[in-house]
Amino acid sequence: MNNNPTQLSLLQDDIRRRYDTLSKRLKQVARYILDNSNSIAFDTVASIAQQADVPPSTLIRFSNAFGFSGFNEMKQVFRQHLMEETVNYTERARLFRQTATDESAAAPENPAEILNVFTMVNSQALQQLAMQTNPEQLEKAVEMLSKAENIYVIGLRRSFSVASYLTYALRHLERRAFLIDGLGGMFTEQLSMVSPKDVVIAISYSPYAREAVELVELGAKRGAHLIAITDSQVSPLAAFSDVCFVVREAQVDGFRSQVASLCLAQTLAVSLALNNANA
């Protein structure tokens, strides 16, 4: 594995270092770029501006602030990195043809093209997950889960499918796992018995569910341990967590995947099963 800094990693480091000095609008762009590096190469400027909730002109100002003549020049850094990380030359050629199209080109429309794009960006997201997830954090999370008396899993709206799977897997491991789904609006009631002996797993992505953040705060006040699965280093969940996994999901023109998050959830469940077997 090549651990030398790449042009993209240097750019990302520069963005993180200067984040606090940026204006509110430029911070929105910085956050989107840091959290969605897998999709920047594919998405149009209009789509990126929409997802970052800024006008396209702000993307130009952002790229100028970091030494680029325009946003398309900055996008080339992401495209080049994607191609360098793609080992198979056939896939690299296909990727080049796809990313070399100009911004006015039509997005993939038939099922085969859409499958090709999502397969490619999901593969990149999974590689990034494996490379950037701290092994010590994984060990710590599994240890916390193995010692927990109760495990409360929070995942609302888009995060619900990941939370549901993780609760399902934990129950099959004969753990006292409870899915906080807020049925009847009873969010706080479902977490009212949480204690310092328990673990709360919170899964939330931007825009973060207000109820999820409030439940995480409640768990922290009660002394429970928190494992956060989120999409940003500046997520509101991160400040309360004992372990925080930042997952960069694949995204194409506003359609976000859940492949990497489900892979991480499965990793935690299977690791806990092996831990139990070796106990």
MOWOGI-V744503 format. One record per residue. N is the residue number from 1. RES is the residue in three letters. SS is DSSP state (a for helix, b for strand, c for the rest). D_CENTER is the distance of its C-alpha to the mean C-alpha in Angstrom with 1 decimal. Layout:
N:RES:SS:D_CENTER / N:RES:SS:D_CENTER
This chain:
1:MET:c:22.2 / 2:ASN:c:22.7 / 3:ASN:c:21.6 / 4:ASN:c:23.4 / 5:PRO:c:21.6 / 6:THR:c:20.9 / 7:GLN:a:21.5 / 8:LEU:a:17.8 / 9:SER:a:17.0 / 10:LEU:a:20.1 / 11:LEU:a:19.0 / 12:GLN:a:15.6 / 13:ASP:a:17.7 / 14:ASP:a:20.1 / 15:ILE:a:17.7 / 16:ARG:a:16.5 / 17:ARG:a:20.1 / 18:ARG:a:21.4 / 19:TYR:a:18.7 / 20:ASP:a:21.1 / 21:THR:a:24.0 / 22:LEU:c:22.6 / 23:SER:c:23.7 / 24:LYS:a:21.8 / 25:ARG:a:21.2 / 26:LEU:a:20.3 / 27:LYS:a:17.8 / 28:GLN:a:16.1 / 29:VAL:a:16.1 / 30:ALA:a:15.0 / 31:ARG:a:11.9 / 32:TYR:a:11.1 / 33:ILE:a:12.1 / 34:LEU:a:10.2 / 35:ASP:a:6.8 / 36:ASN:c:8.0 / 37:SER:a:10.4 / 38:ASN:a:10.4 / 39:SER:a:12.0 / 40:ILE:a:14.2 / 41:ALA:c:16.9 / 42:PHE:c:17.4 / 43:ASP:c:17.2 / 44:THR:c:20.3 / 45:VAL:a:21.0 / 46:ALA:a:21.8 / 47:SER:a:18.5 / 48:ILE:a:16.5 / 49:ALA:a:18.9 / 50:GLN:a:18.6 / 51:GLN:a:14.8 / 52:ALA:a:15.2 / 53:ASP:c:18.2 / 54:VAL:c:20.7 / 55:PRO:c:23.7 / 56:PRO:a:23.8 / 57:SER:a:26.2 / 58:THR:a:23.6 / 59:LEU:a:21.6 / 60:ILE:a:25.0 / 61:ARG:a:25.6 / 62:PHE:a:22.3 / 63:SER:a:23.1 / 64:ASN:a:26.6 / 65:ALA:a:25.6 / 66:PHE:c:24.0 / 67:GLY:c:27.0 / 68:PHE:c:26.4 / 69:SER:c:29.0 / 70:GLY:c:26.6 / 71:PHE:a:23.0 / 72:ASN:a:23.8 / 73:GLU:a:24.9 / 74:MET:a:21.5 / 75:LYS:a:19.9 / 76:GLN:a:22.2 / 77:VAL:a:20.5 / 78:PHE:a:17.2 / 79:ARG:a:19.5 / 80:GLN:a:21.6 / 81:HIS:a:18.8 / 82:LEU:a:17.6 / 83:MET:a:21.3 / 84:GLU:a:21.9 / 85:GLU:a:19.2 / 86:THR:c:20.7 / 87:VAL:c:23.6 / 88:ASN:c:25.4 / 89:TYR:a:27.8 / 90:THR:a:28.1 / 91:GLU:a:24.4 / 92:ARG:a:24.5 / 93:ALA:a:27.4 / 94:ARG:a:25.7 / 95:LEU:a:22.6 / 96:PHE:a:25.1 / 97:ARG:a:27.0 / 98:GLN:a:24.0 / 99:THR:a:22.6 / 100:ALA:c:26.2 / 101:THR:c:27.0 / 102:ASP:c:27.6 / 103:GLU:c:25.7 / 104:SER:c:28.3 / 105:ALA:c:27.8 / 106:ALA:c:27.0 / 107:ALA:c:23.6 / 108:PRO:c:23.7 / 109:GLU:c:25.5 / 110:ASN:c:26.9 / 111:PRO:a:25.0 / 112:ALA:a:25.5 / 113:GLU:a:24.0 / 114:ILE:a:21.0 / 115:LEU:a:20.5 / 116:ASN:a:21.0 / 117:VAL:a:18.3 / 118:PHE:a:15.6 / 119:THR:a:16.8 / 120:MET:a:16.6 / 121:VAL:a:13.1 / 122:ASN:a:11.8 / 123:SER:a:14.0 / 124:GLN:a:12.6 / 125:ALA:a:9.0 / 126:LEU:a:10.7 / 127:GLN:a:12.9 / 128:GLN:a:10.4 / 129:LEU:a:8.9 / 130:ALA:a:12.6 / 131:MET:a:13.6 / 132:GLN:a:11.4 / 133:THR:c:11.3 / 134:ASN:c:14.4 / 135:PRO:a:17.1 / 136:GLU:a:18.7 / 137:GLN:a:15.8 / 138:LEU:a:15.7 / 139:GLU:a:19.5 / 140:LYS:a:19.5 / 141:ALA:a:17.2 / 142:VAL:a:19.5 / 143:GLU:a:22.5 / 144:MET:a:21.6 / 145:LEU:a:21.2 / 146:SER:a:24.5 / 147:LYS:a:26.3 / 148:ALA:c:25.1 / 149:GLU:c:27.8 / 150:ASN:c:25.5 / 151:ILE:b:21.8 / 152:TYR:b:20.5 / 153:VAL:b:17.2 / 154:ILE:b:15.8 / 155:GLY:b:13.6 / 156:LEU:c:15.0 / 157:ARG:a:15.1 / 158:ARG:a:12.1 / 159:SER:a:10.9 / 160:PHE:a:14.5 / 161:SER:a:14.6 / 162:VAL:a:12.2 / 163:ALA:a:14.3 / 164:SER:a:17.4 / 165:TYR:a:16.9 / 166:LEU:a:16.3 / 167:THR:a:19.4 / 168:TYR:a:21.3 / 169:ALA:a:20.7 / 170:LEU:a:21.7 / 171:ARG:a:24.7 / 172:HIS:a:25.8 / 173:LEU:c:25.7 / 174:GLU:c:28.2 / 175:ARG:c:26.0 / 176:ARG:c:26.6 / 177:ALA:b:23.2 / 178:PHE:b:23.0 / 179:LEU:b:20.7 / 180:ILE:b:20.7 / 181:ASP:c:21.0 / 182:GLY:c:23.3 / 183:LEU:a:26.1 / 184:GLY:a:28.8 / 185:GLY:a:26.9 / 186:MET:c:27.3 / 187:PHE:a:24.0 / 188:THR:a:25.7 / 189:GLU:a:28.4 / 190:GLN:a:26.1 / 191:LEU:c:24.9 / 192:SER:c:28.3 / 193:MET:c:29.3 / 194:VAL:c:26.5 / 195:SER:c:27.9 / 196:PRO:c:27.3 / 197:LYS:c:27.7 / 198:ASP:c:24.6 / 199:VAL:b:20.8 / 200:VAL:b:18.4 / 201:ILE:b:15.0 / 202:ALA:b:12.9 / 203:ILE:b:9.8 / 204:SER:c:9.0 / 205:TYR:c:7.0 / 206:SER:c:9.1 / 207:PRO:c:12.0 / 208:TYR:c:12.0 / 209:ALA:c:14.8 / 210:ARG:a:17.8 / 211:GLU:a:19.0 / 212:ALA:a:16.0 / 213:VAL:a:16.4 / 214:GLU:a:20.1 / 215:LEU:a:19.9 / 216:VAL:a:17.9 / 217:GLU:a:20.7 / 218:LEU:a:23.3 / 219:GLY:a:22.1 / 220:ALA:a:22.2 / 221:LYS:a:25.6 / 222:ARG:c:26.9 / 223:GLY:c:25.9 / 224:ALA:c:23.4 / 225:HIS:b:20.8 / 226:LEU:b:17.1 / 227:ILE:b:14.1 / 228:ALA:b:10.9 / 229:ILE:b:7.6 / 230:THR:b:5.4 / 231:ASP:c:3.3 / 232:SER:c:6.6 / 233:GLN:c:9.6 / 234:VAL:c:11.7 / 235:SER:c:10.3 / 236:PRO:c:13.5 / 237:LEU:c:12.5 / 238:ALA:a:12.5 / 239:ALA:a:16.2 / 240:PHE:a:17.3 / 241:SER:c:15.5 / 242:ASP:c:17.5 / 243:VAL:b:14.5 / 244:CYS:b:10.9 / 245:PHE:b:8.1 / 246:VAL:b:5.3 / 247:VAL:c:2.8 / 248:ARG:c:3.4 / 249:GLU:c:4.8 / 250:ALA:c:8.4 / 251:GLN:b:10.2 / 252:VAL:b:14.0 / 253:ASP:c:16.1 / 254:GLY:c:14.1 / 255:PHE:b:13.4 / 256:ARG:b:9.8 / 257:SER:c:9.5 / 258:GLN:c:8.6 / 259:VAL:a:10.0 / 260:ALA:a:7.6 / 261:SER:a:7.1 / 262:LEU:a:10.8 / 263:CYS:a:11.6 / 264:LEU:a:10.5 / 265:ALA:a:12.4 / 266:GLN:a:15.3 / 267:THR:a:15.4 / 268:LEU:a:15.9 / 269:ALA:a:18.5 / 270:VAL:a:20.4 / 271:SER:a:20.4 / 272:LEU:a:21.9 / 273:ALA:a:24.4 / 274:LEU:a:25.6 / 275:ASN:a:25.8 / 276:ASN:a:28.0 / 277:ALA:a:30.1 / 278:ASN:a:30.8 / 279:ALA:c:31.7
